C-alpha cells in the first residue's frame, strides 16, 4: 500500500505567510503563497523523507492542504 504524507499549509494572518505542519519529520516550510508551499513540498520532501525516514517504501505521495481561520462576527 502506498504511503501518503500530509502537509498542512496554515495561513498566519499576522505574519502574512503560510507555515507548515506535517507528518514528515524535519519538513518546515514558510511561504508567501499556497502555490509556493506546494512547490517547496515537491522540491524538499523527497530529500527530507530520505534523510529522516529512510525505510519508507516507494512509491509514496504527499497531500498538501490549505487551512485559513477567519474571525466571523
VMD Tcl script that builds the backbone (N, CA, C; Angstrom):
set m [mol new atoms 219]
animate dup $m
set s [atomselect $m all]
$s set {name element resname resid chain x y z} {
  {N N UNK 1 A 0.837 -1.179 0.000}
  {CA C UNK 1 A 0.000 0.000 0.000}
  {C C UNK 1 A 0.887 1.250 0.000}
  {N N UNK 2 A 0.565 2.198 -0.844}
  {CA C UNK 2 A 1.353 3.425 -0.977}
  {C C UNK 2 A 1.146 4.337 0.222}
  {N N UNK 3 A 2.246 4.835 0.776}
  {CA C UNK 3 A 2.210 5.772 1.897}
  {C C UNK 3 A 1.884 7.163 1.368}
  {N N UNK 4 A 0.957 7.836 2.032}
  {CA C UNK 4 A 0.632 9.224 1.701}
  {C C UNK 4 A 0.934 10.089 2.910}
  {N N UNK 5 A 1.826 11.040 2.722}
  {CA C UNK 5 A 2.151 12.006 3.761}
  {C C UNK 5 A 1.200 13.193 3.630}
  {N N UNK 6 A 0.957 13.871 4.728}
  {CA C UNK 6 A 0.075 15.030 4.718}
  {C C UNK 6 A 0.845 16.263 5.164}
  {N N UNK 7 A 0.735 17.317 4.381}
  {CA C UNK 7 A 1.318 18.609 4.717}
  {C C UNK 7 A 0.172 19.610 4.762}
  {N N UNK 8 A 0.058 20.296 5.877}
  {CA C UNK 8 A -0.991 21.296 6.030}
  {C C UNK 8 A -0.346 22.681 5.990}
  {N N UNK 9 A -0.810 23.513 5.071}
  {CA C UNK 9 A -0.344 24.894 4.960}
  {C C UNK 9 A -1.319 25.765 5.736}
  {N N UNK 10 A -0.821 26.407 6.779}
  {CA C UNK 10 A -1.682 27.187 7.676}
  {C C UNK 10 A -1.354 28.664 7.508}
  {N N UNK 11 A -2.360 29.452 7.200}
  {CA C UNK 11 A -2.172 30.885 6.984}
  {C C UNK 11 A -1.997 31.594 8.318}
  {N N UNK 12 A -0.922 32.358 8.430}
  {CA C UNK 12 A -0.664 33.198 9.604}
  {C C UNK 12 A -0.986 34.627 9.188}
  {N N UNK 13 A -2.158 35.115 9.602}
  {CA C UNK 13 A -2.626 36.432 9.167}
  {C C UNK 13 A -1.709 37.548 9.647}
  {N N UNK 14 A -1.164 37.401 10.828}
  {CA C UNK 14 A -0.291 38.441 11.365}
  {C C UNK 14 A 1.010 38.548 10.573}
  {N N UNK 15 A 1.611 37.411 10.265}
  {CA C UNK 15 A 2.883 37.409 9.523}
  {C C UNK 15 A 2.677 37.447 8.007}
  {N N UNK 16 A 1.439 37.187 7.564}
  {CA C UNK 16 A 1.099 37.175 6.139}
  {C C UNK 16 A 1.877 36.110 5.366}
  {N N UNK 17 A 2.003 34.912 5.967}
  {CA C UNK 17 A 2.674 33.785 5.327}
  {C C UNK 17 A 1.950 32.492 5.679}
  {N N UNK 18 A 2.186 31.487 4.862}
  {CA C UNK 18 A 1.763 30.131 5.188}
  {C C UNK 18 A 2.911 29.455 5.917}
  {N N UNK 19 A 2.594 28.721 6.977}
  {CA C UNK 19 A 3.564 27.865 7.640}
  {C C UNK 19 A 3.047 26.436 7.524}
  {N N UNK 20 A 3.929 25.476 7.742}
  {CA C UNK 20 A 3.512 24.097 7.534}
  {C C UNK 20 A 3.499 23.287 8.819}
  {N N UNK 21 A 2.622 22.302 8.826}
  {CA C UNK 21 A 2.617 21.210 9.792}
  {C C UNK 21 A 2.500 19.950 8.957}
  {N N UNK 22 A 3.272 18.930 9.304}
  {CA C UNK 22 A 3.183 17.708 8.515}
  {C C UNK 22 A 3.621 16.505 9.315}
  {N N UNK 23 A 3.371 15.331 8.743}
  {CA C UNK 23 A 3.849 14.091 9.333}
  {C C UNK 23 A 5.176 13.664 8.714}
  {N N UNK 24 A 5.854 14.601 8.067}
  {CA C UNK 24 A 7.200 14.371 7.534}
  {C C UNK 24 A 8.173 15.003 8.520}
  {N N UNK 25 A 8.876 14.198 9.308}
  {CA C UNK 25 A 9.797 14.755 10.294}
  {C C UNK 25 A 10.858 15.634 9.635}
  {N N UNK 26 A 11.013 16.842 10.164}
  {CA C UNK 26 A 12.039 17.743 9.659}
  {C C UNK 26 A 11.601 18.671 8.545}
  {N N UNK 27 A 10.408 18.478 8.005}
  {CA C UNK 27 A 9.940 19.353 6.933}
  {C C UNK 27 A 9.293 20.590 7.552}
  {N N UNK 28 A 9.917 21.735 7.341}
  {CA C UNK 28 A 9.417 23.009 7.853}
  {C C UNK 28 A 9.398 23.991 6.694}
  {N N UNK 29 A 8.235 24.535 6.410}
  {CA C UNK 29 A 8.081 25.432 5.263}
  {C C UNK 29 A 7.402 26.711 5.716}
  {N N UNK 30 A 7.868 27.815 5.175}
  {CA C UNK 30 A 7.219 29.113 5.321}
  {C C UNK 30 A 7.214 29.734 3.932}
  {N N UNK 31 A 6.042 30.177 3.479}
  {CA C UNK 31 A 5.929 30.692 2.117}
  {C C UNK 31 A 4.846 31.761 2.025}
  {N N UNK 32 A 4.982 32.618 1.023}
  {CA C UNK 32 A 4.037 33.715 0.820}
  {C C UNK 32 A 2.721 33.279 0.188}
  {N N UNK 33 A 2.724 32.139 -0.514}
  {CA C UNK 33 A 1.508 31.690 -1.190}
  {C C UNK 33 A 1.369 30.178 -1.063}
  {N N UNK 34 A 0.146 29.704 -1.266}
  {CA C UNK 34 A -0.098 28.266 -1.236}
  {C C UNK 34 A 0.664 27.577 -2.357}
  {N N UNK 35 A 0.702 28.211 -3.523}
  {CA C UNK 35 A 1.423 27.631 -4.655}
  {C C UNK 35 A 2.902 27.446 -4.338}
  {N N UNK 36 A 3.472 28.393 -3.585}
  {CA C UNK 36 A 4.872 28.277 -3.190}
  {C C UNK 36 A 5.053 27.126 -2.189}
  {N N UNK 37 A 4.084 26.930 -1.304}
  {CA C UNK 37 A 4.142 25.787 -0.389}
  {C C UNK 37 A 4.191 24.487 -1.180}
  {N N UNK 38 A 3.301 24.354 -2.156}
  {CA C UNK 38 A 3.259 23.146 -2.975}
  {C C UNK 38 A 4.596 22.935 -3.679}
  {N N UNK 39 A 5.130 23.985 -4.259}
  {CA C UNK 39 A 6.416 23.899 -4.947}
  {C C UNK 39 A 7.533 23.465 -4.003}
  {N N UNK 40 A 7.550 24.024 -2.795}
  {CA C UNK 40 A 8.581 23.663 -1.827}
  {C C UNK 40 A 8.418 22.228 -1.332}
  {N N UNK 41 A 7.193 21.766 -1.169}
  {CA C UNK 41 A 6.972 20.362 -0.790}
  {C C UNK 41 A 7.524 19.457 -1.877}
  {N N UNK 42 A 7.232 19.763 -3.136}
  {CA C UNK 42 A 7.751 18.954 -4.245}
  {C C UNK 42 A 9.273 18.928 -4.257}
  {N N UNK 43 A 9.882 20.069 -3.966}
  {CA C UNK 43 A 11.342 20.173 -4.035}
  {C C UNK 43 A 12.033 19.568 -2.819}
  {N N UNK 44 A 11.460 19.766 -1.622}
  {CA C UNK 44 A 12.155 19.406 -0.389}
  {C C UNK 44 A 11.763 18.052 0.198}
  {N N UNK 45 A 10.526 17.664 0.047}
  {CA C UNK 45 A 10.042 16.456 0.722}
  {C C UNK 45 A 10.844 15.196 0.388}
  {N N UNK 46 A 11.182 14.934 -0.864}
  {CA C UNK 46 A 11.928 13.691 -1.138}
  {C C UNK 46 A 13.246 13.589 -0.360}
  {N N UNK 47 A 13.995 14.674 -0.286}
  {CA C UNK 47 A 15.268 14.647 0.441}
  {C C UNK 47 A 15.053 14.540 1.946}
  {N N UNK 48 A 14.056 15.253 2.471}
  {CA C UNK 48 A 13.777 15.208 3.906}
  {C C UNK 48 A 13.298 13.813 4.299}
  {N N UNK 49 A 12.447 13.221 3.489}
  {CA C UNK 49 A 11.971 11.860 3.761}
  {C C UNK 49 A 13.134 10.877 3.701}
  {N N UNK 50 A 13.972 10.991 2.688}
  {CA C UNK 50 A 15.121 10.081 2.555}
  {C C UNK 50 A 16.054 10.197 3.752}
  {N N UNK 51 A 16.238 11.413 4.265}
  {CA C UNK 51 A 17.140 11.619 5.398}
  {C C UNK 51 A 16.540 11.169 6.726}
  {N N UNK 52 A 15.232 11.372 6.889}
  {CA C UNK 52 A 14.614 11.149 8.196}
  {C C UNK 52 A 13.755 9.900 8.311}
  {N N UNK 53 A 13.341 9.350 7.173}
  {CA C UNK 53 A 12.552 8.112 7.172}
  {C C UNK 53 A 13.103 7.220 6.053}
  {N N UNK 54 A 14.340 6.779 6.172}
  {CA C UNK 54 A 14.981 6.083 5.053}
  {C C UNK 54 A 14.325 4.767 4.656}
  {N N UNK 55 A 13.558 4.160 5.552}
  {CA C UNK 55 A 12.957 2.857 5.246}
  {C C UNK 55 A 11.553 2.939 4.667}
  {N N UNK 56 A 11.057 4.159 4.417}
  {CA C UNK 56 A 9.703 4.270 3.870}
  {C C UNK 56 A 9.685 3.658 2.463}
  {N N UNK 57 A 8.719 2.764 2.215}
  {CA C UNK 57 A 8.662 2.139 0.888}
  {C C UNK 57 A 8.206 3.125 -0.183}
  {N N UNK 58 A 8.754 2.957 -1.347}
  {CA C UNK 58 A 8.363 3.765 -2.502}
  {C C UNK 58 A 7.406 2.950 -3.358}
  {N N UNK 59 A 6.526 3.560 -4.094}
  {CA C UNK 59 A 6.323 5.000 -4.200}
  {C C UNK 59 A 5.524 5.521 -3.012}
  {N N UNK 60 A 5.652 6.803 -2.756}
  {CA C UNK 60 A 4.852 7.482 -1.753}
  {C C UNK 60 A 4.379 8.796 -2.345}
  {N N UNK 61 A 3.430 9.427 -1.681}
  {CA C UNK 61 A 2.907 10.694 -2.190}
  {C C UNK 61 A 2.742 11.671 -1.033}
  {N N UNK 62 A 2.480 12.914 -1.378}
  {CA C UNK 62 A 2.228 13.947 -0.380}
  {C C UNK 62 A 0.940 14.664 -0.742}
  {N N UNK 63 A 0.078 14.789 0.230}
  {CA C UNK 63 A -1.176 15.534 0.072}
  {C C UNK 63 A -0.960 16.876 0.760}
  {N N UNK 64 A -1.183 17.968 0.033}
  {CA C UNK 64 A -0.985 19.303 0.589}
  {C C UNK 64 A -2.349 19.977 0.699}
  {N N UNK 65 A -2.668 20.405 1.918}
  {CA C UNK 65 A -3.955 21.039 2.180}
  {C C UNK 65 A -3.721 22.423 2.755}
  {N N UNK 66 A -4.609 23.351 2.455}
  {CA C UNK 66 A -4.509 24.721 2.996}
  {C C UNK 66 A -5.563 24.907 4.075}
  {N N UNK 67 A -5.186 25.659 5.096}
  {CA C UNK 67 A -6.130 25.981 6.166}
  {C C UNK 67 A -5.992 27.462 6.486}
  {N N UNK 68 A -7.130 28.110 6.569}
  {CA C UNK 68 A -7.153 29.533 6.945}
  {C C UNK 68 A -8.316 29.721 7.886}
  {N N UNK 69 A -7.998 30.238 9.066}
  {CA C UNK 69 A -9.038 30.518 10.046}
  {C C UNK 69 A -9.461 31.963 9.917}
  {N N UNK 70 A -10.776 32.177 9.908}
  {CA C UNK 70 A -11.324 33.522 9.761}
  {C C UNK 70 A -12.127 33.887 10.994}
  {N N UNK 71 A -11.993 35.108 11.417}
  {CA C UNK 71 A -12.816 35.626 12.500}
  {C C UNK 71 A -14.162 36.037 11.892}
  {N N UNK 72 A -15.208 35.409 12.366}
  {CA C UNK 72 A -16.544 35.700 11.863}
  {C C UNK 72 A -17.358 36.265 13.022}
  {N N UNK 73 A -17.807 37.485 12.844}
  {CA C UNK 73 A -18.561 38.128 13.925}
  {C C UNK 73 A -19.954 38.462 13.465}
}
mol reanalyze $m
mol bondsrecalc $m
mol representation Tube
mol addrep $m
